[in-house]
Amino acid sequence: MKKVYCIGEVLIDFVAERQGSDLSKAIEFTKKAGGAPANVACAISKLGGNGIFVGCVGKDPFGKFLLETLKNEGVDISLTQVSDTFTTLAFVSIADDGERDFVFSRGADKELKYNPDLRKNLSGNILHLGAATALLGGPLEKTYTKYLFDGLTKEMFISFDPNFRSDLWKDNEETFIKKCMPFVEKSHLCKFSHEEAQLLSGKENIEEACEVLHKAGTKIITVTLGKDGTLLSMNGTKKIIPSVPVNPVDTTGAGDAFIGCLLYQISDLGNFEPVLEDFHLLEKMVAIANKAGAITTTNYGAIVALPTKEQLQK
């Protein structure tokens, strides 16, 4: 089984459950561990894979809580750094239908420094780049780009998720697009939401969006469509893989559960060639990953809601 190195942010989600999707009206908040790349590492580890998180937390109680959470989920945190900057926070309000309102208070995640010693362990493994905060400047952005280069030179399977957050890119979407495209160009697999595929491609029609993004360079595209499933596009073939019906209470982390489950399955192959060539194999994997995403929406919080292998098999 291959190792999956997940690069990016880990943070505290302060979640206002069942108080509507307007943060200005929320009163009570629950502390939960979050951050897309960290969620993906946990999703992989909870399924029995080798999830490794590479990010930065603060030297404070929240940073300690995050490290303990990741470790308890089986994630390798030996490459996680600790900074004097306060841990990054996100405030999330969730309506009864699972829709969310986000506000970020950015901190230690941006302080991640490049570790050249990591290069020797990367060859032939998987690199997952989650970009929610990674392209906002600071040491993290430079580090992120260096690890992409390492991934290419070490012949890794590269996965990219733009994790677009409108609160972080207000009136600056063009910069976000410009910074994302080199990762789209060089990744084997890109996971987009419907909104992200439209934003990065400039196309409203989702199939046309996939064509633009394929021409940019990525070979495999998955576009998550919520309850409608996932559009899979590869080698000129496109198909919507249906999801499973659930009653969602919190959509936080569903996309991370999806891509984590998909990367776990790819890592378990031990050889990346089949997944790059066999649409039907990938179709089966996406169907299973859809289940992981759906299960995650039936509980509050991201990491605590991620399914185990036993839950997935049920």
C-alpha positions as CSV (number, residue, x, y, z in Angstrom):
1,M,0.0,0.0,0.0
2,K,1.3,3.4,-1.0
3,K,1.6,6.3,1.5
4,V,-0.5,9.4,1.0
5,Y,1.1,12.8,1.9
6,C,-1.6,15.4,2.5
7,I,-0.2,19.0,2.4
8,G,-2.0,22.0,3.7
9,E,-4.0,23.4,6.6
10,V,-5.4,22.0,9.8
11,L,-7.7,24.2,11.9
12,I,-10.3,24.4,14.5
13,D,-13.9,24.5,13.3
14,F,-16.2,26.3,15.7
15,V,-19.5,24.8,14.6
16,A,-23.0,26.4,15.3
17,E,-25.3,23.4,14.8
18,R,-28.9,23.8,13.9
19,Q,-28.8,27.6,14.3
20,G,-29.3,28.5,10.6
21,S,-26.7,29.3,8.0
22,D,-26.3,32.9,9.1
23,L,-23.3,33.2,11.5
24,S,-24.5,36.6,12.8
25,K,-27.4,34.8,14.4
26,A,-25.5,31.9,15.9
27,I,-25.1,31.7,19.7
28,E,-23.5,28.4,20.7
29,F,-20.5,26.8,19.0
30,T,-18.9,23.4,19.4
31,K,-15.1,22.9,18.9
32,K,-14.2,20.4,16.2
33,A,-11.0,19.5,14.3
34,G,-11.0,20.4,10.6
35,G,-9.1,21.6,7.6
36,A,-9.5,19.9,4.2
37,P,-6.0,18.2,3.9
38,A,-6.1,17.1,7.5
39,N,-9.6,15.7,6.9
40,V,-8.4,13.7,3.9
41,A,-5.5,12.3,5.9
42,C,-7.9,11.2,8.5
43,A,-10.3,9.7,6.0
44,I,-7.5,7.6,4.6
45,S,-6.2,6.5,8.0
46,K,-9.7,5.6,9.2
47,L,-10.1,3.3,6.3
48,G,-6.8,1.5,7.1
49,G,-4.5,3.4,4.8
50,N,-1.3,5.4,5.3
51,G,-2.4,9.0,5.7
52,I,0.5,11.4,6.5
53,F,-0.3,15.0,7.3
54,V,2.1,17.8,6.5
55,G,1.0,21.1,8.0
56,C,1.4,23.6,10.8
57,V,-0.4,24.3,14.1
58,G,0.1,26.8,16.9
59,K,1.9,26.2,20.1
60,D,-1.4,26.6,22.0
61,P,-4.2,24.4,23.4
62,F,-6.0,24.3,20.0
63,G,-2.9,23.1,18.3
64,K,-2.4,20.4,20.9
65,F,-6.0,19.3,20.4
66,L,-5.5,19.1,16.7
67,L,-2.4,17.0,16.9
68,E,-4.0,14.6,19.4
69,T,-7.0,14.3,17.2
70,L,-5.0,13.4,14.1
71,K,-2.8,11.0,16.1
72,N,-5.9,9.3,17.6
73,E,-7.3,8.7,14.1
74,G,-4.1,7.0,13.0
75,V,-2.6,9.8,11.0
76,D,1.2,10.1,10.9
77,I,1.9,13.5,12.3
78,S,5.7,13.2,12.4
79,L,6.0,15.9,9.7
80,T,3.6,18.3,11.2
81,Q,5.2,21.6,12.4
82,V,4.4,23.7,15.5
83,S,4.6,27.5,15.3
84,D,4.4,30.4,17.8
85,T,1.6,31.8,15.7
86,F,-1.9,31.0,17.0
87,T,-3.7,28.1,15.5
88,T,-6.0,28.8,12.5
89,L,-9.7,29.0,13.3
90,A,-12.9,28.7,11.2
91,F,-16.4,29.6,12.4
92,V,-19.1,27.5,10.7
93,S,-22.9,27.9,10.9
94,I,-25.1,25.0,9.7
95,A,-28.7,25.1,8.7
96,D,-31.1,22.2,9.0
97,D,-30.5,21.2,5.4
98,G,-26.8,21.0,6.0
99,E,-25.8,24.3,4.2
100,R,-23.0,26.3,5.7
101,D,-21.7,29.8,6.3
102,F,-18.0,30.2,6.9
103,V,-15.7,32.8,8.4
104,F,-11.9,32.2,8.8
105,S,-9.4,33.6,11.2
106,R,-6.1,32.6,9.7
107,G,-3.1,31.7,11.8
108,A,-0.4,29.1,12.1
109,D,-1.3,27.1,8.9
110,K,0.4,29.8,6.8
111,E,3.7,29.2,8.6
112,L,4.5,25.7,7.2
113,K,8.1,25.6,6.0
114,Y,9.6,23.4,3.3
115,N,11.3,20.2,4.6
116,P,13.9,19.0,2.1
117,D,14.5,15.8,4.1
118,L,11.0,14.7,3.0
119,R,12.1,14.3,-0.7
120,K,13.8,10.9,0.0
121,N,10.5,9.4,1.1
122,L,8.2,10.6,-1.6
123,S,9.2,8.3,-4.6
124,G,6.3,6.3,-6.0
125,N,3.8,7.5,-3.3
126,I,0.7,9.8,-3.5
127,L,0.7,13.6,-3.0
128,H,-2.6,15.3,-2.1
129,L,-2.7,19.1,-2.3
130,G,-5.7,20.8,-0.7
131,A,-5.7,24.5,-1.4
132,A,-8.2,26.1,0.9
133,T,-5.6,28.4,2.5
134,A,-2.4,27.3,0.7
135,L,-2.5,29.9,-2.1
136,L,-3.0,32.9,0.3
137,G,0.6,33.7,0.7
138,G,3.1,33.2,3.4
139,P,5.6,30.4,3.7
140,L,2.9,27.8,3.1
141,E,2.3,28.9,-0.5
142,K,6.0,28.7,-1.4
143,T,6.2,25.3,0.4
144,Y,3.2,24.0,-1.4
145,T,4.7,24.8,-4.8
146,K,8.0,23.2,-3.8
147,Y,6.2,20.0,-2.8
148,L,4.4,20.0,-6.2
149,F,7.8,20.1,-7.9
150,D,9.0,17.2,-5.6
151,G,6.0,15.2,-6.5
152,L,6.7,15.6,-10.2
153,T,10.4,14.7,-9.9
154,K,9.7,11.8,-7.6
155,E,7.0,10.3,-10.0
156,M,4.3,10.5,-7.4
157,F,0.6,10.3,-8.2
158,I,-0.6,13.9,-7.7
159,S,-4.1,14.8,-6.5
160,F,-5.4,18.4,-6.3
161,D,-8.5,19.9,-4.6
162,P,-8.9,23.7,-4.9
163,N,-11.1,23.8,-1.9
164,F,-12.5,27.3,-2.9
165,R,-13.8,29.3,0.0
166,S,-15.5,32.5,-1.1
167,D,-14.8,34.2,2.3
168,L,-11.1,33.9,1.6
169,W,-11.2,35.2,-2.0
170,K,-13.7,38.0,-1.9
171,D,-13.5,40.1,-5.1
172,N,-10.3,38.3,-6.0
173,E,-11.4,35.1,-7.8
174,E,-9.2,35.8,-10.7
175,T,-6.1,35.5,-8.5
176,F,-7.4,32.2,-7.1
177,I,-7.9,30.9,-10.7
178,K,-4.4,32.0,-11.8
179,K,-2.8,30.3,-8.8
180,C,-4.8,27.1,-9.1
181,M,-4.1,26.4,-12.8
182,P,-0.5,25.2,-12.5
183,F,-1.7,22.5,-10.1
184,V,-4.6,21.6,-12.4
185,E,-2.0,21.3,-15.3
186,K,0.3,19.0,-13.4
187,S,-2.0,16.8,-11.3
188,H,-3.1,13.3,-12.4
189,L,-6.4,13.7,-10.5
190,C,-8.4,16.8,-9.7
191,K,-11.5,16.9,-7.5
192,F,-13.8,19.8,-8.0
193,S,-17.2,20.9,-6.6
194,H,-19.7,22.1,-9.3
195,E,-18.9,25.7,-8.4
196,E,-15.1,25.1,-8.6
197,A,-15.3,23.5,-12.0
198,Q,-17.3,26.4,-13.4
199,L,-15.0,29.0,-11.8
200,L,-11.7,27.5,-12.9
201,S,-12.9,26.7,-16.4
202,G,-15.1,29.7,-17.1
203,K,-17.8,27.4,-18.4
204,E,-21.3,27.1,-17.0
205,N,-21.9,23.7,-18.6
206,I,-20.2,21.1,-16.4
207,E,-19.1,18.8,-19.3
208,E,-17.7,21.8,-21.2
209,A,-15.9,22.7,-18.0
210,C,-14.3,19.3,-17.8
211,E,-13.0,19.6,-21.4
212,V,-11.3,22.9,-20.6
213,L,-9.7,21.5,-17.4
214,H,-8.6,18.4,-19.3
215,K,-6.9,20.5,-21.9
216,A,-5.1,22.3,-19.1
217,G,-3.4,19.0,-18.3
218,T,-5.2,16.9,-15.7
219,K,-6.1,13.4,-16.7
220,I,-8.8,12.4,-14.2
221,I,-11.6,14.8,-13.1
222,T,-14.2,14.2,-10.5
223,V,-16.9,16.8,-9.9
224,T,-18.9,16.2,-6.8
225,L,-22.6,17.1,-7.2
226,G,-24.0,16.4,-3.7
227,K,-27.0,14.2,-3.6
228,D,-26.8,13.8,-7.4
229,G,-23.5,11.9,-7.2
230,T,-20.2,12.6,-8.9
231,L,-19.3,13.3,-12.5
232,L,-16.3,11.2,-13.6
233,S,-14.4,12.3,-16.7
234,M,-11.3,10.6,-18.1
235,N,-10.0,9.7,-21.6
236,G,-12.9,11.2,-23.4
237,T,-15.5,9.3,-21.3
238,K,-17.9,11.1,-18.9
239,K,-20.5,9.6,-16.5
240,I,-22.4,10.6,-13.5
241,I,-21.9,8.0,-10.7
242,P,-24.9,8.1,-8.4
243,S,-24.6,8.6,-4.7
244,V,-26.6,6.9,-2.0
245,P,-29.7,8.5,-0.4
246,V,-29.2,9.9,3.1
247,N,-30.7,12.6,5.4
248,P,-27.8,15.1,5.7
249,V,-27.3,17.1,8.9
250,D,-23.9,18.6,8.1
251,T,-22.1,18.6,4.7
252,T,-18.8,19.7,6.2
253,G,-16.1,17.2,5.2
254,A,-18.2,15.3,2.7
255,G,-15.9,16.2,-0.2
256,D,-12.8,15.4,1.9
257,A,-14.3,12.0,2.8
258,F,-14.9,11.4,-0.9
259,I,-11.4,12.2,-2.1
260,G,-9.9,10.5,0.9
261,C,-11.7,7.3,0.2
262,L,-10.8,7.5,-3.5
263,L,-7.1,8.0,-2.7
264,Y,-7.2,5.2,-0.2
265,Q,-8.4,2.8,-2.9
266,I,-5.8,4.1,-5.4
267,S,-3.1,3.7,-2.7
268,D,-4.2,0.1,-2.1
269,L,-3.6,-0.8,-5.8
270,G,0.1,-0.5,-5.3
271,N,0.3,0.5,-9.0
272,F,-1.1,3.7,-10.5
273,E,-1.2,2.6,-14.2
274,P,-4.6,0.8,-14.0
275,V,-6.4,3.8,-12.5
276,L,-5.0,6.1,-15.2
277,E,-6.2,3.8,-18.0
278,D,-9.3,1.9,-16.8
279,F,-12.5,4.0,-16.6
280,H,-14.6,1.1,-15.3
281,L,-12.1,0.5,-12.4
282,L,-12.3,4.2,-11.5
283,E,-16.1,4.2,-11.8
284,K,-16.3,1.4,-9.2
285,M,-13.9,3.4,-6.9
286,V,-15.9,6.6,-7.3
287,A,-19.1,4.7,-6.3
288,I,-17.5,3.6,-3.1
289,A,-16.1,7.1,-2.5
290,N,-19.6,8.5,-3.0
291,K,-20.8,6.3,-0.1
292,A,-18.0,7.7,2.1
293,G,-19.1,11.2,1.3
294,A,-22.8,10.5,2.0
295,I,-22.1,8.8,5.3
296,T,-20.1,11.8,6.5
297,T,-23.1,14.1,6.0
298,T,-25.2,12.1,8.5
299,N,-23.2,13.4,11.5
300,Y,-21.9,16.8,12.7
301,G,-18.2,17.8,12.2
302,A,-15.8,16.5,9.6
303,I,-13.3,14.1,11.2
304,V,-15.6,12.5,13.7
305,A,-18.1,11.8,10.9
306,L,-15.6,10.1,8.5
307,P,-16.5,6.5,8.0
308,T,-14.5,3.5,9.0
309,K,-14.0,0.5,6.7
310,E,-16.7,-1.4,8.6
311,Q,-19.2,1.4,8.1
312,L,-18.4,1.7,4.5
313,Q,-18.8,-2.0,3.9
314,K,-22.3,-1.9,5.5
